[in-house]
Amino acid sequence: MVKVELRRNETQRQLLKRFQKSVARSGKLGEVRRRRWYMSKSERRGLAKKKAIRRKKLRKSKRRNRK
């Protein structure tokens, strides 16, 4: 659980900004988003495979554009 305490001479905005950064660094928000809907192992593998193919195509197209 992310916890921040108000520092001396710190404004509420600064505290909120610090809290948001610590939440982002902890990765809790991403985990909550992933767990929002159940996904079986086979679905996760398929999604990972699709992402890998997409990354490979993107890298290939970037190499072509460089030349």
C-alpha positions in Angstrom: 0.0 0.0 0.0 1.3 3.4 -0.9 1.6 5.9 1.9 2.8 9.5 2.0 2.8 11.9 4.9 2.6 15.7 4.7 6.0 17.2 5.0 6.7 20.5 6.8 5.8 23.5 4.6 4.4 21.2 1.9 1.2 22.3 0.1 -1.7 19.9 -0.6 -0.9 20.0 -4.4 2.7 19.0 -3.7 1.5 16.2 -1.5 -1.0 15.0 -4.1 1.7 15.1 -6.9 4.1 13.1 -4.7 1.4 10.6 -4.0 0.6 10.1 -7.7 4.3 9.6 -8.5 4.6 7.0 -5.7 1.5 5.1 -7.0 2.9 5.2 -10.6 6.2 3.8 -9.4 4.7 1.1 -7.3 2.8 -0.3 -10.3 -0.4 -0.9 -8.3 -2.6 0.9 -10.8 -1.5 -1.2 -13.7 -2.0 -4.3 -11.7 -5.6 -3.2 -10.8 -6.3 -2.6 -14.5 -4.9 -6.0 -15.5 -7.0 -7.7 -12.9 -10.2 -5.9 -13.8 -11.3 -8.8 -15.9 -10.3 -12.4 -15.6 -8.0 -13.7 -18.4 -7.0 -17.3 -18.7 -3.4 -18.3 -19.2 -4.0 -19.2 -22.9 -5.5 -15.8 -23.5 -2.5 -14.1 -21.9 -0.1 -16.2 -24.0 -2.1 -15.3 -27.1 -2.0 -11.6 -26.2 1.7 -11.7 -25.5 2.3 -13.4 -28.9 0.3 -10.7 -30.7 2.3 -8.0 -28.9 5.6 -9.7 -29.8 4.5 -9.9 -33.5 3.5 -6.2 -33.4 6.8 -5.2 -31.9 8.8 -7.2 -34.5 6.9 -5.6 -37.4 7.4 -2.1 -35.9 11.1 -2.7 -35.5 11.3 -4.0 -39.1 9.5 -1.0 -40.5 11.8 1.4 -38.5 14.9 -0.3 -39.9 13.5 0.1 -43.5 12.8 3.8 -42.9 16.4 4.4 -41.6 18.0 3.2 -44.8 
